[in-house]
Amino acid sequence: MKLKDKVAFVTGAASGIGRKIAETFAREGARVVIADLNQEAALETAAQLCAAGHDALGVAVDVSSEAQVDAAVGRAVAHFGGLDVLVSNAGIQIVKPVDAFGFDEWKRMLSIHLDGAFLTTRAALRHMYASGRGGSVIYMGSVHSKEASLLKAPYVTAKHGLIGLAKVVAKEGAPHGVRANVICPGFVRTPLVDKQIPEQARTLGISEDDVVRKVMLKETVDGEFTTLEDVAEVALMFAAFPSNALTGQSMVVSHGWFMQ
């Protein structure tokens, strides 16, 4: 029970990576806030965790809305009596070449990935600092926090930015016992990735199978997707680590796609 009695707020937690992280944290004793834009899915996921004997709360939140983020984090703290772990995971993807990207699409991508990370971090830190309990802030980056790919200018920009934000939070949070780190997964077979496959196939003029083999998994050592479980276990390590020795870091989980 590595997170016994800890309170974890996970965004984008009703599906994919976020949900697996929430389930893993709950298994390890955490009281989990399922925060998601989809209110029905958030409530359903929380109900399923509660039915399995865990303690969970579902909240609807648009991470790009300052008012919604502050309200959701405040509700979580009021409900569970504190906040120990933030996982900033919510994200979307739009795949287009730079010359075809609409400015509104660019702003939407940065708003969800970067503004969302800032707003949830600020709200969480205020409670973590005030409580004196310390905490852990975990950002969901990507191999695209380290590398670039075709058709993903705002996504790559945002994911690079998360590393910078984490380093600042690590320095500012250290006197308060707050750590900040970034997980950088390779391609994980989630609905977000499944949506990209036909989009990239059309844009690049290749088959969907070639998108998977020759684009997504080309640089891995074994041609395998990173799994939800892979990412969740790294999140657990960051959340449960006992000291400031592991802070301001970015860990790549990609079957060797990117090696540091």
Stockholm file with secondary structure:
# STOCKHOLM 1.0

chainA/1-260         MKLKDKVAFVTGAASGIGRKIAETFAREGARVVIADLNQEAALETAAQLCAAGHDALGVAVDVSSEAQVDAAVGRAVAHFGGLDVLVSNAGIQIVKPVDAFGFDEWKRMLSIHLDGAFLTTRAALRHMYASGRGGSVIYMGSVHSKEASLLKAPYVTAKHGLIGLAKVVAKEGAPHGVRANVICPGFVRTPLVDKQIPEQARTLGISEDDVVRKVMLKETVDGEFTTLEDVAEVALMFAAFPSNALTGQSMVVSHGWFMQ
#=GR chainA/1-260 SS CTTTTCEEEEETTTSHHHHHHHHHHHHTTCEEEEEESCHHHHHHHHHHHHHTTCEEEEEECCTTCHHHHHHHHHHHHHHHSCCCEEEECCCCCCCBCGGGCCHHHHHHHHIIIIIHHHHHHHHHHHHHHHHTCCEEEEEECCGGGTCCCTTBHHHHHHHHHHHHHHHHHHHHHGGGTEEEEEEEECCBCSHHHHHHHHHHHHHHTSCHHHIIIIIISTTSSSSCCBCHHHHHHHHHHHHHCCSTTSCSEEEEESTTSSCC
#=GC SS_cons         CTTTTCEEEEETTTSHHHHHHHHHHHHTTCEEEEEESCHHHHHHHHHHHHHTTCEEEEEECCTTCHHHHHHHHHHHHHHHSCCCEEEECCCCCCCBCGGGCCHHHHHHHHIIIIIHHHHHHHHHHHHHHHHTCCEEEEEECCGGGTCCCTTBHHHHHHHHHHHHHHHHHHHHHGGGTEEEEEEEECCBCSHHHHHHHHHHHHHHTSCHHHIIIIIISTTSSSSCCBCHHHHHHHHHHHHHCCSTTSCSEEEEESTTSSCC
//
